[in-house]
Amino acid sequence: MLTGTAVGLGLRRDFADEVIQQPQPAIDFFEVAPENWLPYGGAYQKKFRALTEQYPVICHGLSLSLGSPDPLDVAFLKQLKQFFAEHQITVYSEHLSYCSLDGHLYDLLPIPFTEEAARYVAERIRQVQDLLEMRIAIENVSYYAAPGQQMTELDFTKAVLELADCDLLLDVNNIYVNSVNHGYNASEFLAALPGQRIRYGHVAGHYRQSESLLIDTHGTEVADPVWQLLAEAYQMHGVFPTLLERDFNIPGLDDLKRELQIIRRTVAQRQGLAYAV
């Protein structure tokens, strides 16, 4: 069970051996994409078992494709359920998007912001929760176009959460990126989200292509406005478990832990506690 003050890191193979071989007290939990571990046996499964024996591990999916017109992959969900049971994984999240249409598209595409789409996606989330016999969290995603939009991103996200009765993976960086790209107030968006549904949060870096276009890359350090928005999130909704994502241009573990210290300092400031580096 993750506590509200837990600080986590997305596991990457660049440093997987290091965290297994040497205890990392600065990291409370790790997040993995189950798709990166499910297909493999032998040495990879032994490595994953060593990880889950030492640290709490949660899963963040890449391929469930909740908004796709394709049928849900029931066989994959059964694999997930067995995988979660084997490794005592109790937290699973997915993207509020889709990535398949008669086959995988290898990108996260935006779901139309319509009432019909909200009902459709919510029903699929309910099916997933029933099959897995657990609540899941959906992540607010970054997007660069909004085809067929009839609702705001905020209203669509809230409708899906309510209709599906699921949790929220609050990606603070995605809120900031979308607020710049689509011209809305990030603080107002954040304040209007149902805080009671936040299961945990993400922070990550982005690339500023221009003053009005940010690209969600997870390839740089977290930007100052995102740190500021995280502090606002704690103030508005209370402290929640928070994870740092870094998917490429991955530095050494010591550099990543320096960013984790910023999360801890932000938590401590919210709680009125002294923080020792």
Buried (B, 14 or more C-beta within 10 A) or exposed (E): EBEBBBBBBBBBEBBBEEBBEEEBEBBBBBBBBBBBBBEEEEEBBEBBEBBBEBBBBBBBBBBBBBBBEBEBBEEBBEBBBEBBEEBEBBBBBBBBBBBBEEEEEEEBBBBBBBEEBBBBBBEBBBBBBEBBEBBBBBBBBBBBEBEEBBBBBBBBBBBBBEBBEBBBBBBBBBBBBBBBBBEBEBBEBBBBBEBEBBBBBBBBBBBEEEEEEBEBBBBBBBBEBBBBBBBBBBEEBEBBBBBBBBEEEBBEBEEBBBBBBBBBBBBBBBEEEEEEE
